Structures are given as structure tokens and as C-alpha cells.
């Protein structure tokens, strides 16, 4: 009897927790470049190898956004766009070229990118982190679209300029990659 009551209480606690997370998901957003270090910099809470640990002093920031959303699984959409002097541009593109990029990076329907890729981490389960180079303007573009369960809970198209997104990329709910996963993993 005590064991059944304990199991019942644990199940109720779990349902309350899940209900709370769905009704009040964790969120954190910033478009203020002065908060870059807090999120993606060297000591940032969500740093990765592709985004720079620090922004060069010659950088002219064109755009920045950090967006975190977690109802039950963490989702991130981040991007940074800046132009800089020749020296800083060359230094950063050299750093990026030394990273071990994913070889198969055309995922979620992607057919290509609008700019040359410097580095890319592509994961068929959770998405992209990549850096693009616009040599003509000494511009570097960093993008992260990271999610769980084969789709993004964040409407990334409302956040990132389309020209910085992978061409034909689709990680929306119900996307073909998610549908294939569901078809192959249904219980019979």
C-alpha cells in the first residue's frame, strides 16, 4: 500500500512539473551586443567552438540575437553578423578553417547556403551551428539553430534574416525529417 501511494505521488509530482514547464517555459533573449560574452563568449553559458569567444575590436556589429526557449527540451536560435578589418577577417577565417566541420551538412532539406561556409556543425537530430564568410564586405555571419526531437520550437524565420539561413532549410513542426523519424519509430 505504501509503495503504491509513493508511486502515485511521484506520478502526480511529475505531471505537475511537466504541466508547469509547458505553461511557463524557460525563456532568455537578448539583442544587446554588450551581453554577447554572457551567452556566447569565452565564459558564456552557451558558448560553442564556431561563434567567436570574443569579438574583434575592429568589428562593426550589424546584428546580434540570442534566443533560448525550453518548455521541455532546450531550443536555441542565435546569430551574430559583423564586418571587420582585413587582419581580423583573415585571423577569424583561419581559425574557423581549422575546426573539424561536419562533412554531411545538407540536412533538413537544405540545398546550400548563400555565402561560403567557413565551419559547420550539422546534426540530423538537433540542427546547425555554422559560420559564413562574405569576403567582399569582410563580413562574418554566425548562426545557431539548435533544437531537440527533429524540430524547432522557435520560429527561426522570424528571428534570422532569410539570406543567412540555409537554402530550403525546414525544421518547423511537421517537417519531412520529423515525419520520417515518426514513420520509422512508430509502435506496432
SVG drawing of the C-alpha trace seen along z (x, -y; Angstrom):
<svg xmlns="http://www.w3.org/2000/svg" viewBox="-2 -49 48 53">
<polyline fill="none" stroke="black" stroke-width="0.4" points="0.0,0.0 2.8,-2.4 4.6,-1.6 1.5,-2.3 1.0,-5.6 4.6,-6.6 4.3,-5.7 1.1,-7.7 2.6,-10.8 5.7,-10.6 3.4,-10.4 1.4,-13.4 4.6,-15.4 5.9,-14.6 2.6,-15.7 2.6,-18.9 6.2,-19.6 5.5,-18.8 2.4,-21.0 4.4,-23.8 7.1,-23.6 4.6,-23.6 2.6,-26.5 5.6,-28.5 8.6,-27.6 12.1,-29.0 13.0,-31.8 16.0,-34.1 16.6,-36.5 18.9,-39.4 19.6,-41.6 22.1,-43.7 25.6,-43.1 27.0,-44.0 25.5,-40.8 27.3,-38.6 30.0,-37.5 27.4,-36.3 25.8,-34.0 28.4,-33.0 31.7,-34.5 34.6,-32.6 32.9,-32.3 29.4,-32.3 26.7,-29.9 26.1,-28.7 29.5,-29.0 30.4,-26.8 33.6,-26.5 32.2,-28.2 31.0,-31.5 34.0,-33.7 35.0,-33.7 35.5,-37.5 34.6,-40.0 37.5,-41.8 37.9,-45.5 37.6,-46.4 34.2,-44.7 31.2,-46.8 28.2,-44.9 25.4,-44.6 23.1,-42.3 23.0,-40.1 20.4,-37.9 20.4,-35.2 17.1,-33.3 16.6,-30.4 13.3,-28.6 12.7,-25.5 9.3,-24.0 10.6,-20.5 13.7,-20.4 16.1,-23.3 16.0,-25.2 18.4,-27.9 18.5,-30.4 21.5,-32.7 23.2,-34.8 25.9,-37.4 26.8,-39.4 29.7,-41.8 32.2,-43.3 35.9,-44.0 39.3,-45.0 41.3,-42.7 43.6,-41.5 40.8,-40.4 38.8,-38.9 41.8,-36.8 42.6,-35.7 39.0,-34.6 38.5,-32.8 41.8,-31.0 40.6,-30.0 37.3,-28.7 39.0,-26.7 40.9,-24.7 37.7,-23.4 36.6,-19.9 33.4,-20.7 30.6,-18.2 31.1,-16.6 27.4,-15.8 25.9,-19.2 22.9,-19.4 20.2,-18.4 16.5,-19.2 16.0,-19.8 18.9,-22.2 20.3,-22.6 23.1,-25.1 24.0,-28.4 24.0,-32.0 27.6,-32.5 30.7,-30.3 30.8,-28.2 33.9,-28.6 32.8,-26.0 29.7,-24.0 28.4,-21.5 25.3,-19.8 23.4,-17.2 20.4,-15.4 18.7,-15.3 19.3,-18.8 20.2,-21.2 23.0,-23.6 25.8,-25.8 27.8,-27.5 29.8,-30.4 29.6,-32.0 32.1,-34.4 31.2,-37.4 34.8,-38.2 33.6,-41.1 32.5,-43.0 34.8,-41.4 31.6,-40.2 31.3,-37.1 27.9,-35.5 27.5,-33.1 24.2,-31.2 22.9,-28.6 19.6,-26.8 19.7,-24.1 16.7,-22.0 15.6,-18.5 13.3,-15.8 13.8,-16.8 12.0,-20.2 12.5,-23.7 10.0,-25.2 11.3,-28.6 10.2,-30.3 13.7,-31.0 12.4,-32.6 11.0,-35.5 14.4,-36.0 17.1,-35.4 17.3,-37.2 16.5,-34.6 19.7,-35.3 21.7,-33.9 19.6,-30.7 20.4,-27.5 18.6,-27.5 15.4,-25.3 16.0,-24.5 12.9,-23.3 13.0,-22.4 9.4,-23.6 7.0,-21.3 5.8,-18.6 8.9,-18.9 9.8,-16.0 12.7,-14.9 10.5,-14.7 7.8,-12.9 10.3,-10.3 11.5,-9.8 7.9,-9.3 7.1,-6.9 10.2,-4.8 9.7,-4.8 6.0,-4.1 5.0,-1.3 3.2,1.5"/>
</svg>
